[in-house]
Amino acid sequence: MSNLVTVTKELFGVEKVIYFVFVNKGEINHNLIRQLVTAIFIETKPVLKDTSNIKQDIQDKIDRIIDNKLGELLAD
Protein backbone atom coordinates (compact mmCIF):
# COMPACT_ATOMS: atom_id res chain seq x y z
CA MET A 1 0.00 0.00 0.00
CA SER A 2 1.35 3.45 -0.93
CA ASN A 3 1.05 6.53 1.21
CA LEU A 4 1.30 10.19 0.31
CA VAL A 5 3.10 12.34 2.90
CA THR A 6 3.18 16.14 2.70
CA VAL A 7 5.44 18.29 4.87
CA THR A 8 5.50 22.08 4.76
CA LYS A 9 8.25 24.55 5.63
CA GLU A 10 7.98 28.32 5.72
CA LEU A 11 10.74 30.24 4.01
CA PHE A 12 11.24 32.82 6.73
CA GLY A 13 11.36 36.47 5.71
CA VAL A 14 9.94 35.81 2.24
CA GLU A 15 6.40 34.72 3.21
CA LYS A 16 6.47 31.61 1.05
CA VAL A 17 5.55 28.07 1.95
CA ILE A 18 7.41 25.12 0.46
CA TYR A 19 5.62 21.79 0.16
CA PHE A 20 7.58 18.55 0.21
CA VAL A 21 5.59 15.58 -1.07
CA PHE A 22 6.72 11.97 -0.75
CA VAL A 23 5.09 8.82 -2.03
CA ASN A 24 6.00 6.01 0.30
CA LYS A 25 5.35 2.33 -0.22
CA GLY A 26 4.99 0.23 2.89
CA GLU A 27 5.58 1.51 6.41
CA ILE A 28 6.19 5.26 6.69
CA ASN A 29 9.51 6.25 8.23
CA HIS A 30 8.59 9.68 9.55
CA ASN A 31 12.04 10.22 11.01
CA LEU A 32 13.69 9.69 7.62
CA ILE A 33 11.19 12.00 5.93
CA ARG A 34 11.83 14.73 8.53
CA GLN A 35 15.60 14.34 8.05
CA LEU A 36 15.28 14.60 4.26
CA VAL A 37 12.98 17.62 4.42
CA THR A 38 15.22 19.43 6.88
CA ALA A 39 18.38 18.69 4.88
CA ILE A 40 16.77 19.77 1.60
CA PHE A 41 15.35 22.92 3.21
CA ILE A 42 18.66 23.95 4.79
CA GLU A 43 20.63 23.33 1.59
CA THR A 44 18.16 25.03 -0.76
CA LYS A 45 17.03 28.00 1.36
CA PRO A 46 19.73 30.35 0.00
CA VAL A 47 18.91 29.28 -3.57
CA LEU A 48 15.19 29.86 -3.03
CA LYS A 49 15.90 33.46 -2.04
CA ASP A 50 17.94 34.06 -5.22
CA THR A 51 15.80 33.15 -8.23
CA SER A 52 18.52 33.25 -10.91
CA ASN A 53 19.00 29.71 -12.28
CA ILE A 54 16.91 28.39 -9.42
CA LYS A 55 15.62 25.19 -11.04
CA GLN A 56 18.96 23.55 -11.83
CA ASP A 57 20.60 24.61 -8.56
CA ILE A 58 17.79 23.13 -6.49
CA GLN A 59 17.63 19.93 -8.54
CA ASP A 60 21.38 19.34 -8.11
CA LYS A 61 21.21 19.93 -4.35
CA ILE A 62 18.14 17.72 -3.85
CA ASP A 63 19.66 14.89 -5.89
CA ARG A 64 22.86 15.04 -3.83
CA ILE A 65 20.99 15.09 -0.49
CA ILE A 66 18.76 12.15 -1.40
CA ASP A 67 21.70 10.13 -2.76
CA ASN A 68 23.69 10.77 0.44
CA LYS A 69 20.83 10.04 2.87
CA LEU A 70 19.69 6.90 1.04
CA GLY A 71 23.29 5.77 0.70
CA GLU A 72 23.69 6.04 4.49
CA LEU A 73 20.54 3.99 5.07
CA LEU A 74 21.47 1.29 2.56
CA ALA A 75 24.94 0.97 4.07
CA ASP A 76 23.46 0.13 7.50
LUMROTOR-681608 format. One record per atom (N, C-alpha, C, O, CB): x, y, z; residue in one letter. Coordinates in nm, 2 decimals, m for minus. Each point is the difference from the previous one (the first is absolute). Glycine has a CB too. Example, Ala and Ser with C-alpha at 12.3 -4.5 7.8 and 13.67 -1.06 7.14 Angstrom:
<recs>
+--------+--------+--------+------+
:   east :  north :     up : type :
+--------+--------+--------+------+
:   1.32 :  m0.57 :   0.78 :    A :
:  m0.09 :   0.12 :   0.00 :    A :
:   0.09 :   0.12 :   0.00 :    A :
:   0.10 :   0.00 :   0.07 :    A :
:  m0.29 :  m0.12 :   0.05 :    A :
:   0.15 :   0.23 :  m0.19 :    S :
:   0.09 :   0.11 :   0.00 :    S :
:  m0.08 :   0.11 :   0.08 :    S :
:   0.05 :   0.11 :   0.01 :    S :
:   0.07 :  m0.17 :  m0.23 :    S :
+--------+--------+--------+------+
</recs>
This chain:
<recs>
+--------+--------+--------+------+
:   east :  north :     up : type :
+--------+--------+--------+------+
:   0.08 :  m0.12 :   0.00 :    M :
:  m0.08 :   0.12 :   0.00 :    M :
:   0.09 :   0.12 :   0.00 :    M :
:   0.09 :   0.01 :   0.08 :    M :
:  m0.27 :  m0.13 :   0.04 :    M :
:   0.15 :   0.22 :  m0.21 :    S :
:   0.08 :   0.12 :   0.00 :    S :
:  m0.07 :   0.11 :   0.08 :    S :
:  m0.12 :   0.01 :   0.02 :    S :
:   0.20 :  m0.07 :  m0.25 :    S :
:   0.00 :   0.15 :   0.28 :    N :
:  m0.05 :   0.11 :   0.08 :    N :
:   0.06 :   0.13 :  m0.06 :    N :
:   0.11 :   0.00 :  m0.05 :    N :
:  m0.13 :  m0.14 :   0.26 :    N :
:  m0.05 :   0.25 :  m0.20 :    L :
:   0.04 :   0.13 :  m0.04 :    L :
:   0.02 :   0.08 :   0.13 :    L :
:  m0.09 :   0.02 :   0.08 :    L :
:  m0.03 :  m0.03 :  m0.31 :    L :
:   0.24 :   0.07 :   0.24 :    V :
:   0.04 :   0.07 :   0.12 :    V :
:   0.04 :   0.14 :  m0.05 :    V :
:   0.08 :   0.02 :  m0.09 :    V :
:   0.00 :  m0.22 :   0.22 :    V :
:  m0.14 :   0.31 :  m0.07 :    T :
:   0.03 :   0.13 :  m0.03 :    T :
:   0.05 :   0.07 :   0.12 :    T :
:  m0.06 :   0.00 :   0.11 :    T :
:  m0.12 :   0.01 :  m0.29 :    T :
:   0.29 :   0.06 :   0.17 :    V :
:   0.06 :   0.08 :   0.11 :    V :
:   0.02 :   0.14 :  m0.05 :    V :
:   0.05 :   0.02 :  m0.12 :    V :
:   0.07 :  m0.23 :   0.22 :    V :
:  m0.15 :   0.31 :  m0.02 :    T :
:   0.02 :   0.14 :  m0.04 :    T :
:   0.11 :   0.07 :   0.08 :    T :
:   0.02 :  m0.04 :   0.11 :    T :
:  m0.26 :   0.05 :  m0.18 :    T :
:   0.31 :   0.08 :   0.01 :    K :
:   0.10 :   0.08 :   0.06 :    K :
:  m0.03 :   0.15 :  m0.04 :    K :
:  m0.02 :   0.02 :  m0.12 :    K :
:   0.19 :  m0.21 :   0.13 :    K :
:  m0.16 :   0.28 :   0.08 :    E :
:  m0.01 :   0.14 :  m0.04 :    E :
:   0.14 :   0.06 :  m0.03 :    E :
:   0.09 :  m0.02 :   0.08 :    E :
:  m0.30 :   0.04 :   0.06 :    E :
:   0.22 :   0.05 :  m0.25 :    L :
:   0.12 :   0.06 :  m0.03 :    L :
:   0.00 :   0.14 :   0.07 :    L :
:  m0.06 :   0.09 :  m0.05 :    L :
:   0.08 :  m0.21 :  m0.18 :    L :
:   0.04 :   0.13 :   0.35 :    F :
:  m0.01 :   0.11 :   0.08 :    F :
:   0.05 :   0.13 :  m0.07 :    F :
:   0.10 :   0.00 :  m0.07 :    F :
:  m0.07 :  m0.15 :   0.27 :    F :
:  m0.10 :   0.26 :  m0.17 :    G :
:   0.04 :   0.13 :  m0.06 :    G :
:  m0.05 :   0.02 :  m0.14 :    G :
:   0.01 :   0.11 :  m0.05 :    G :
:   0.18 :  m0.12 :   0.20 :    G :
:  m0.24 :  m0.09 :  m0.22 :    V :
:  m0.05 :   0.01 :  m0.14 :    V :
:  m0.15 :  m0.02 :  m0.01 :    V :
:  m0.06 :   0.02 :  m0.10 :    V :
:   0.29 :  m0.10 :   0.02 :    V :
:  m0.29 :   0.02 :   0.19 :    E :
:  m0.14 :  m0.03 :   0.00 :    E :
:  m0.04 :  m0.10 :  m0.11 :    E :
:  m0.10 :   0.02 :  m0.07 :    E :
:   0.06 :   0.21 :   0.17 :    E :
:   0.12 :  m0.33 :  m0.11 :    K :
:  m0.03 :  m0.11 :  m0.10 :    K :
:  m0.01 :  m0.13 :   0.08 :    K :
:   0.07 :  m0.01 :   0.11 :    K :
:   0.04 :   0.13 :  m0.30 :    K :
:  m0.19 :  m0.21 :   0.15 :    V :
:  m0.01 :  m0.13 :   0.06 :    V :
:   0.05 :  m0.10 :  m0.11 :    V :
:  m0.04 :   0.00 :  m0.11 :    V :
:  m0.15 :   0.06 :   0.27 :    V :
:   0.28 :  m0.15 :  m0.12 :    I :
:   0.05 :  m0.11 :  m0.08 :    I :
:  m0.06 :  m0.13 :   0.04 :    I :
:  m0.01 :  m0.03 :   0.11 :    I :
:   0.23 :   0.16 :  m0.15 :    I :
:  m0.27 :  m0.20 :  m0.06 :    Y :
:  m0.07 :  m0.13 :   0.03 :    Y :
:   0.09 :  m0.11 :  m0.05 :    Y :
:   0.04 :  m0.01 :  m0.12 :    Y :
:  m0.27 :   0.11 :   0.10 :    Y :
:   0.26 :  m0.20 :   0.11 :    F :
:   0.08 :  m0.11 :  m0.04 :    F :
:  m0.10 :  m0.12 :   0.00 :    F :
:  m0.07 :  m0.02 :   0.10 :    F :
:   0.29 :   0.11 :   0.00 :    F :
:  m0.23 :  m0.16 :  m0.21 :    V :
:  m0.09 :  m0.11 :  m0.02 :    V :
:   0.08 :  m0.13 :  m0.03 :    V :
:   0.08 :   0.00 :  m0.08 :    V :
:  m0.26 :   0.16 :   0.00 :    V :
:   0.15 :  m0.26 :   0.16 :    F :
:   0.06 :  m0.13 :  m0.01 :    F :
:  m0.10 :  m0.11 :  m0.03 :    F :
:  m0.11 :   0.00 :   0.07 :    F :
:   0.30 :   0.07 :   0.08 :    F :
:  m0.17 :  m0.16 :  m0.24 :    V :
:  m0.08 :  m0.12 :  m0.01 :    V :
:   0.08 :  m0.11 :   0.06 :    V :
:   0.11 :  m0.03 :  m0.04 :    V :
:  m0.23 :   0.11 :  m0.18 :    V :
:   0.06 :  m0.15 :   0.31 :    N :
:   0.07 :  m0.10 :   0.08 :    N :
:  m0.07 :  m0.13 :  m0.01 :    N :
:  m0.13 :  m0.01 :   0.02 :    N :
:   0.21 :   0.18 :   0.14 :    N :
:  m0.01 :  m0.28 :  m0.19 :    K :
:  m0.06 :  m0.13 :  m0.01 :    K :
:   0.03 :  m0.07 :   0.12 :    K :
:   0.12 :  m0.01 :   0.04 :    K :
:  m0.11 :   0.01 :  m0.29 :    K :
:  m0.11 :  m0.06 :   0.32 :    G :
:   0.03 :  m0.08 :   0.12 :    G :
:  m0.01 :   0.09 :   0.12 :    G :
:  m0.07 :   0.11 :   0.00 :    G :
:   0.22 :  m0.26 :  m0.13 :    G :
:  m0.08 :   0.12 :   0.23 :    E :
:   0.00 :   0.07 :   0.13 :    E :
:   0.07 :   0.14 :  m0.01 :    E :
:   0.10 :   0.01 :  m0.07 :    E :
:  m0.11 :  m0.23 :   0.19 :    E :
:  m0.06 :   0.32 :  m0.07 :    I :
:   0.06 :   0.14 :  m0.01 :    I :
:   0.11 :   0.02 :   0.11 :    I :
:  m0.02 :  m0.03 :   0.11 :    I :
:  m0.20 :   0.11 :  m0.20 :    I :
:   0.33 :  m0.04 :   0.04 :    N :
:   0.11 :   0.03 :   0.09 :    N :
:   0.00 :   0.16 :   0.02 :    N :
:   0.07 :   0.07 :  m0.07 :    N :
:   0.07 :  m0.28 :   0.00 :    N :
:  m0.22 :   0.25 :   0.17 :    H :
:  m0.01 :   0.15 :   0.02 :    H :
:   0.13 :   0.06 :   0.03 :    H :
:   0.03 :   0.12 :  m0.04 :    H :
:  m0.26 :  m0.15 :   0.11 :    H :
:   0.31 :  m0.03 :   0.00 :    N :
:   0.13 :   0.05 :   0.04 :    N :
:   0.09 :   0.03 :  m0.12 :    N :
:   0.06 :   0.10 :  m0.01 :    N :
:  m0.07 :  m0.22 :   0.23 :    N :
:   0.01 :   0.02 :  m0.31 :    L :
:   0.08 :   0.02 :  m0.13 :    L :
:  m0.06 :   0.11 :  m0.08 :    L :
:   0.08 :   0.08 :  m0.06 :    L :
:  m0.02 :  m0.32 :   0.06 :    L :
:  m0.19 :   0.25 :  m0.01 :    I :
:  m0.06 :   0.11 :  m0.08 :    I :
:   0.03 :   0.14 :   0.06 :    I :
:   0.04 :   0.09 :  m0.07 :    I :
:  m0.22 :  m0.25 :   0.01 :    I :
:   0.18 :   0.17 :   0.20 :    R :
:   0.03 :   0.12 :   0.06 :    R :
:   0.15 :   0.04 :  m0.02 :    R :
:   0.03 :   0.11 :  m0.03 :    R :
:  m0.20 :  m0.16 :   0.20 :    R :
:   0.26 :  m0.05 :  m0.17 :    Q :
:   0.14 :   0.02 :  m0.03 :    Q :
:   0.02 :   0.05 :  m0.14 :    Q :
:   0.08 :   0.10 :  m0.02 :    Q :
:  m0.02 :  m0.27 :   0.19 :    Q :
:  m0.12 :   0.11 :  m0.26 :    L :
:   0.01 :   0.04 :  m0.14 :    L :
:  m0.05 :   0.14 :  m0.03 :    L :
:   0.06 :   0.08 :  m0.06 :    L :
:  m0.09 :  m0.32 :   0.00 :    L :
:  m0.09 :   0.27 :   0.12 :    V :
:  m0.06 :   0.13 :  m0.02 :    V :
:   0.09 :   0.11 :   0.06 :    V :
:   0.02 :   0.10 :  m0.06 :    V :
:  m0.25 :  m0.20 :   0.06 :    V :
:   0.28 :   0.07 :   0.12 :    T :
:   0.08 :   0.10 :   0.07 :    T :
:   0.13 :   0.02 :  m0.08 :    T :
:   0.04 :   0.12 :  m0.02 :    T :
:  m0.14 :  m0.18 :   0.24 :    T :
:   0.16 :  m0.04 :  m0.27 :    A :
:   0.13 :   0.01 :  m0.07 :    A :
:  m0.03 :   0.07 :  m0.13 :    A :
:   0.08 :   0.09 :  m0.04 :    A :
:   0.01 :  m0.30 :   0.14 :    A :
:  m0.19 :   0.18 :  m0.17 :    I :
:  m0.03 :   0.07 :  m0.13 :    I :
:  m0.03 :   0.14 :   0.03 :    I :
:   0.05 :   0.09 :  m0.08 :    I :
:  m0.14 :  m0.30 :  m0.02 :    I :
:   0.01 :   0.24 :   0.20 :    F :
:  m0.03 :   0.14 :   0.03 :    F :
:   0.12 :   0.08 :   0.03 :    F :
:   0.02 :   0.12 :  m0.05 :    F :
:  m0.24 :  m0.19 :   0.14 :    F :
:   0.30 :   0.02 :   0.00 :    I :
:   0.13 :   0.07 :   0.04 :    I :
:   0.09 :   0.03 :  m0.12 :    I :
:   0.05 :   0.11 :  m0.02 :    I :
:  m0.07 :  m0.21 :   0.25 :    I :
:   0.03 :   0.00 :  m0.32 :    E :
:   0.09 :   0.01 :  m0.11 :    E :
:  m0.05 :   0.09 :  m0.11 :    E :
:   0.07 :   0.07 :  m0.07 :    E :
:   0.01 :  m0.29 :   0.12 :    E :
:  m0.22 :   0.23 :  m0.06 :    T :
:  m0.05 :   0.07 :  m0.12 :    T :
:  m0.06 :   0.14 :   0.04 :    T :
:  m0.03 :   0.08 :  m0.08 :    T :
:  m0.03 :  m0.29 :  m0.02 :    T :
:   0.06 :   0.24 :   0.23 :    K :
:  m0.06 :   0.13 :   0.05 :    K :
:   0.07 :   0.12 :  m0.07 :    K :
:  m0.06 :   0.09 :  m0.05 :    K :
:   0.00 :  m0.20 :   0.27 :    K :
:   0.20 :   0.11 :  m0.22 :    P :
:   0.06 :   0.11 :  m0.07 :    P :
:  m0.03 :   0.01 :  m0.15 :    P :
:  m0.01 :   0.11 :  m0.05 :    P :
:   0.19 :  m0.13 :   0.22 :    P :
:  m0.20 :  m0.09 :  m0.23 :    V :
:  m0.03 :   0.00 :  m0.15 :    V :
:  m0.14 :   0.05 :  m0.02 :    V :
:  m0.03 :   0.07 :  m0.10 :    V :
:   0.19 :  m0.26 :   0.07 :    V :
:  m0.25 :   0.15 :   0.12 :    L :
:  m0.14 :   0.05 :  m0.01 :    L :
:  m0.01 :   0.15 :   0.01 :    L :
:  m0.10 :   0.06 :  m0.06 :    L :
:   0.02 :  m0.28 :   0.15 :    L :
:   0.16 :   0.28 :  m0.02 :    K :
:   0.00 :   0.15 :   0.02 :    K :
:   0.06 :   0.07 :  m0.13 :    K :
:  m0.03 :   0.11 :  m0.02 :    K :
:   0.04 :  m0.14 :   0.27 :    K :
:   0.07 :  m0.04 :  m0.32 :    D :
:   0.06 :   0.06 :  m0.12 :    D :
:  m0.05 :  m0.08 :  m0.12 :    D :
:   0.03 :  m0.12 :  m0.02 :    D :
:   0.18 :   0.19 :   0.14 :    D :
:  m0.30 :  m0.01 :  m0.20 :    T :
:  m0.07 :  m0.07 :  m0.10 :    T :
:   0.08 :  m0.02 :  m0.13 :    T :
:  m0.06 :  m0.06 :  m0.10 :    T :
:  m0.15 :   0.14 :   0.20 :    T :
:   0.33 :  m0.03 :  m0.12 :    S :
:   0.07 :  m0.03 :  m0.12 :    S :
:   0.05 :  m0.14 :  m0.01 :    S :
:   0.07 :  m0.05 :   0.09 :    S :
:   0.00 :   0.29 :  m0.09 :    S :
:  m0.11 :  m0.31 :  m0.10 :    N :
:   0.04 :  m0.14 :  m0.03 :    N :
:  m0.05 :  m0.09 :   0.11 :    N :
:   0.07 :  m0.10 :   0.04 :    N :
:   0.13 :   0.18 :  m0.17 :    N :
:  m0.31 :  m0.05 :   0.19 :    I :
:  m0.05 :  m0.07 :   0.12 :    I :
:  m0.03 :  m0.15 :  m0.03 :    I :
:   0.04 :  m0.08 :   0.09 :    I :
:  m0.13 :   0.29 :  m0.01 :    I :
:   0.03 :  m0.24 :  m0.19 :    K :
:  m0.04 :  m0.14 :  m0.02 :    K :
:   0.12 :  m0.10 :   0.00 :    K :
:  m0.01 :  m0.10 :   0.07 :    K :
:  m0.18 :   0.19 :  m0.21 :    K :
:   0.29 :  m0.06 :   0.06 :    Q :
:   0.12 :  m0.10 :   0.00 :    Q :
:   0.07 :   0.00 :   0.13 :    Q :
:   0.04 :  m0.11 :   0.04 :    Q :
:  m0.02 :   0.15 :  m0.28 :    Q :
:   0.00 :   0.07 :   0.31 :    D :
:   0.07 :   0.00 :   0.12 :    D :
:  m0.07 :  m0.09 :   0.11 :    D :
:   0.06 :  m0.08 :   0.07 :    D :
:   0.02 :   0.31 :  m0.12 :    D :
:  m0.21 :  m0.21 :   0.05 :    I :
:  m0.08 :  m0.08 :   0.10 :    I :
:   0.00 :  m0.15 :  m0.04 :    I :
:   0.02 :  m0.08 :   0.09 :    I :
:  m0.17 :   0.28 :  m0.04 :    I :
:   0.13 :  m0.23 :  m0.17 :    Q :
:   0.00 :  m0.14 :  m0.04 :    Q :
:   0.14 :  m0.07 :   0.03 :    Q :
:   0.00 :  m0.11 :   0.05 :    Q :
:  m0.16 :   0.17 :  m0.24 :    Q :
:   0.27 :   0.01 :   0.17 :    D :
:   0.13 :  m0.06 :   0.03 :    D :
:   0.01 :  m0.02 :   0.15 :    D :
:   0.05 :  m0.11 :   0.04 :    D :
:   0.05 :   0.23 :  m0.24 :    D :
:  m0.14 :  m0.02 :   0.28 :    K :
:   0.01 :  m0.02 :   0.14 :    K :
:  m0.09 :  m0.11 :   0.06 :    K :
:   0.04 :  m0.08 :   0.08 :    K :
:   0.01 :   0.33 :  m0.07 :    K :
:  m0.17 :  m0.25 :  m0.06 :    I :
:  m0.10 :  m0.11 :   0.05 :    I :
:   0.05 :  m0.14 :  m0.04 :    I :
:   0.00 :  m0.09 :   0.08 :    I :
:  m0.19 :   0.26 :  m0.10 :    I :
:   0.24 :  m0.18 :  m0.11 :    D :
:   0.06 :  m0.13 :  m0.04 :    D :
:   0.11 :  m0.04 :   0.09 :    D :
:   0.01 :  m0.12 :   0.04 :    D :
:  m0.08 :   0.17 :  m0.28 :    D :
:   0.16 :   0.04 :   0.27 :    R :
:   0.12 :  m0.04 :   0.09 :    R :
:  m0.05 :  m0.04 :   0.14 :    R :
:   0.05 :  m0.09 :   0.05 :    R :
:   0.09 :   0.25 :  m0.19 :    R :
:  m0.23 :  m0.08 :   0.20 :    I :
:  m0.05 :  m0.03 :   0.13 :    I :
:  m0.07 :  m0.14 :   0.01 :    I :
:   0.03 :  m0.08 :   0.08 :    I :
:  m0.06 :   0.33 :  m0.04 :    I :
:  m0.05 :  m0.28 :  m0.14 :    I :
:  m0.07 :  m0.13 :   0.00 :    I :
:   0.09 :  m0.11 :  m0.02 :    I :
:   0.00 :  m0.10 :   0.07 :    I :
:  m0.20 :   0.21 :  m0.16 :    I :
:   0.30 :  m0.09 :   0.00 :    D :
:   0.10 :  m0.11 :  m0.03 :    D :
:   0.08 :  m0.02 :   0.13 :    D :
:   0.02 :  m0.12 :   0.04 :    D :
:  m0.01 :   0.18 :  m0.28 :    D :
:   0.03 :   0.04 :   0.31 :    N :
:   0.08 :  m0.01 :   0.12 :    N :
:  m0.08 :  m0.07 :   0.12 :    N :
:   0.05 :  m0.09 :   0.06 :    N :
:   0.08 :   0.29 :  m0.13 :    N :
:  m0.25 :  m0.15 :   0.09 :    K :
:  m0.09 :  m0.06 :   0.11 :    K :
:  m0.03 :  m0.14 :  m0.03 :    K :
:   0.00 :  m0.09 :   0.09 :    K :
:  m0.10 :   0.32 :  m0.04 :    K :
:   0.06 :  m0.26 :  m0.17 :    L :
:  m0.04 :  m0.14 :  m0.04 :    L :
:   0.12 :  m0.09 :   0.01 :    L :
:  m0.01 :  m0.12 :   0.03 :    L :
:  m0.18 :   0.20 :  m0.17 :    L :
:   0.31 :  m0.03 :   0.10 :    G :
:   0.12 :  m0.07 :   0.00 :    G :
:   0.03 :  m0.04 :   0.14 :    G :
:   0.05 :  m0.11 :   0.03 :    G :
:   0.03 :   0.23 :  m0.23 :    G :
:  m0.10 :  m0.03 :   0.30 :    E :
:   0.03 :  m0.03 :   0.14 :    E :
:  m0.09 :  m0.11 :   0.05 :    E :
:   0.04 :  m0.09 :   0.07 :    E :
:   0.03 :   0.33 :  m0.04 :    E :
:  m0.20 :  m0.23 :  m0.07 :    L :
:  m0.10 :  m0.10 :   0.05 :    L :
:   0.03 :  m0.14 :  m0.06 :    L :
:   0.00 :  m0.10 :   0.07 :    L :
:  m0.17 :   0.28 :  m0.05 :    L :
:   0.21 :  m0.18 :  m0.15 :    L :
:   0.03 :  m0.13 :  m0.06 :    L :
:   0.12 :  m0.06 :   0.05 :    L :
:   0.02 :  m0.13 :  m0.01 :    L :
:  m0.13 :   0.21 :  m0.19 :    L :
:   0.21 :   0.00 :   0.25 :    A :
:   0.12 :  m0.05 :   0.05 :    A :
:  m0.01 :  m0.07 :   0.13 :    A :
:   0.08 :  m0.08 :   0.04 :    A :
:   0.04 :   0.26 :  m0.16 :    A :
:  m0.23 :  m0.14 :   0.20 :    D :
:  m0.02 :  m0.06 :   0.13 :    D :
:  m0.05 :  m0.14 :   0.00 :    D :
:  m0.02 :  m0.06 :   0.10 :    D :
:  m0.04 :   0.28 :  m0.03 :    D :
+--------+--------+--------+------+
</recs>
